[in-house]
Amino acid sequence: MKVLITGILGQLGTALQTALTAHDITGLDLPEVDITSREQLFTAVSQAQPDIVIHTAAYTNVDGCAQDPALAYKVNGLGAQNVALACLELGAEMVHISSNEVFAGDQPDGYDEWAPQNPINPYGRSKAAAEFHVRSILNRAYIVRFSWLFAPGGRNFIHAILNRARQTSQLRVVTDEVANPTYVKDLAQAIAQLIDTHQYGVYHFGNSGACSRWGFANEILRLAGLNDVTNTPILSKEFKRPSTPPPYAALNNNAGAAIGITLRPWQEALADYMEEYANSAA
């Protein structure tokens, strides 16, 4: 199968290249192709002639989205619309990568795939708009939501916690933000399994189990052997930032589990990641 990955140089795009070695992979990314330019995108997709497009490209800086909602919608909403229209024109399938931030975060028991959306910040609204466009345009599409991605390279929550802990031995982390930590390698493998099923629909592919940011940080410290670090629990209102994340927005995997696709517990995924990457990179 010919697979085209948008945002192929990003964390998920990179992981997908490893997970999809059985397929013929091509990709596009900035600066050569801007997904907000319909002409550039259609030309690139037409040249590739893919059977399926995995759309990972997005503006993922949630605080940046809060400061410039118009840009968030242009990249995330209209960018996804352009990709979906290109897929429609070529008869290709599409995997759209979405987020738990399409939900309000008011469900302590987590969100099922069919739960109503009610995003509370510009990033979430732009991703909800993207989902709307994909659903409106395509019949043969998968929407994959996840939360709290961690991956080798770049800056992520794990590296931030380790760096702060080693510099100061003092942490203050929120307890009222709950979701599923998601290892990029596991997410990529789940997507690889999914595209072989042709079972279109909405899927939640975070690692199983949920935790607070504070609980996530505690497990990172434990695995790193940083037992002398003080991790003080705080509420999100004490940590000011431009965007407001959904407080309780864990994702329940019903649809994937029904077709045999599950992700291991986040603690196991984190332990593997820490062993392979985090301690050397922090």
PALOKOL-583835 format. One record per residue (C-alpha): y, z, x; residue in one letter. Coordinates in steps of 0.1 Angstrom, whole numbers, plus 5000, padded with zeros to 4 digits. Layout:
YZXA/...
***
This chain:
500050005000M/503549925013K/505650235012V/509450235017L/511050575025I/514750625020T/516150885043G/513350815067I/515050995096L/515351325076G/513051625077Q/510851505047L/511051145057G/509751225092T/506951435077A/505951165053L/505450915082Q/502751145095T/501151215061A/501150845050L/499550685081T/496950515058A/499750305043H/502150035056D/505450235061I/508950105064T/512150305059G/515950295057L/518650545065D/522350575075L/524250405091P/522350085085E/521850125048V/524050335024D/522150404991I/525550424973T/526050054981S/523949864956R/524249544976E/523049705009Q/520249884991L/519049594971F/519049375002T/517049625022A/514449694995V/514049324987S/513349255024Q/510749525025A/508949424993Q/507449774988P/504749874963D/506450214961I/509750364972V/509850734981I/513450834977H/514251134999T/517851035009A/520351284994A/523451495000Y/521651825004T/524552045016N/524852254985V/528152414996D/529552075005G/528551954970C/530452244954A/533552144974Q/533251774965D/531351734932P/532351364930A/530651284963L/527551484953A/527251274921Y/527950944940K/525251004966V/522651194946N/523151064910G/524350704916L/522250664947G/519050744928A/520150504900Q/520550224926N/517050304940V/515550304905A/517249974896L/515949814929A/512449934920C/512749794885L/513749454898E/510849444923L/508249604900G/507749894925A/506850254917E/509250534927M/508950894939V/512151074933H/512651394953I/514451664933S/515152034934S/514652364916N/518452374914E/518252154882V/517552494865F/519852774857A/517753034875G/517353274845D/513553274843Q/511853554864P/508453414856D/509453074870G/509952724855Y/507252484842D/507752114848E/508852054812W/511452334810A/514952234799P/517452174826Q/520652364828N/522052344864P/524852594873I/526352424904N/527452074914P/524452004936Y/522052094907G/524051884883R/523951584907S/520151614910K/519751654872A/521751334868A/519551164893A/516451264873E/518051124842F/518750794858H/515150764871V/513650854838R/515950614819S/515150314841I/511550344852L/508250404835N/506250414867R/507950704885A/507151054899Y/509751324900I/508951594926V/510851914927R/510652184954F/512752464968S/513652625002W/512352355025L/511552455061F/510852205088A/510852155125P/514152045139G/517552115126G/518852435111R/516952615084N/516752965070F/513953075094I/515952975125H/519053135111A/517253465105I/515653465139L/518853385157N/520753655138R/518053905143A/517853855181R/521653855185Q/522554165164T/519354335152S/521154365119Q/520554155088L/521954155053R/519953925029V/520153884992V/517354014969T/518453834937D/517753474947E/514053394942V/512153064947A/509252914966N/509552865003P/508152515010T/506752385043Y/507652025048V/504251935061K/502552065030D/505051895007L/504451555024A/500751595021Q/501051674984A/503151354979I/500651154998A/497951274974Q/500151214944L/500950844950I/497250764951D/496750894915T/499250674897H/499650974874Q/503350944868Y/505451234857G/507251554869V/505651774896Y/506452104912H/505352114948F/506652424964G/504152644983N/502452874959S/503953214952G/507553314951A/509753564969C/513353664973S/515453565003R/515153925015W/511353915012G/511253585030F/513253725058A/511054035061N/507953815065E/509753605092I/510653915111L/507054055108R/505553735121L/508053715150A/507254075159G/510854185154L/510054525140N/513154695152D/515554475132V/517254635102T/517154405071N/519454555044T/518954415009P/522154304992I/523154124959L/524353764960S/527753874947K/528254044981E/527553715000F/530453474991K/529853104994R/531252794976P/528052724957S/526252954933T/522452914937P/520152974907P/519053334909P/515453314897Y/514252954900A/510652964912A/508652654903L/505252674886N/502752404895N/500952304863N/500951924865A/499851894901G/497152154897A/495751964867A/494951674889I/493751874919G/496951894939I/497852254950T/499852394979L/498652694998R/500553034996P/503953025013W/502853315036Q/500053105051E/502352805055A/505053015072L/502553165096A/501452815107D/505052705111Y/506053015131M/503052965154E/503852605160E/507652575160Y/509952865151A/509653095180N/510152825206S/512952665187A/514952975178A/
***
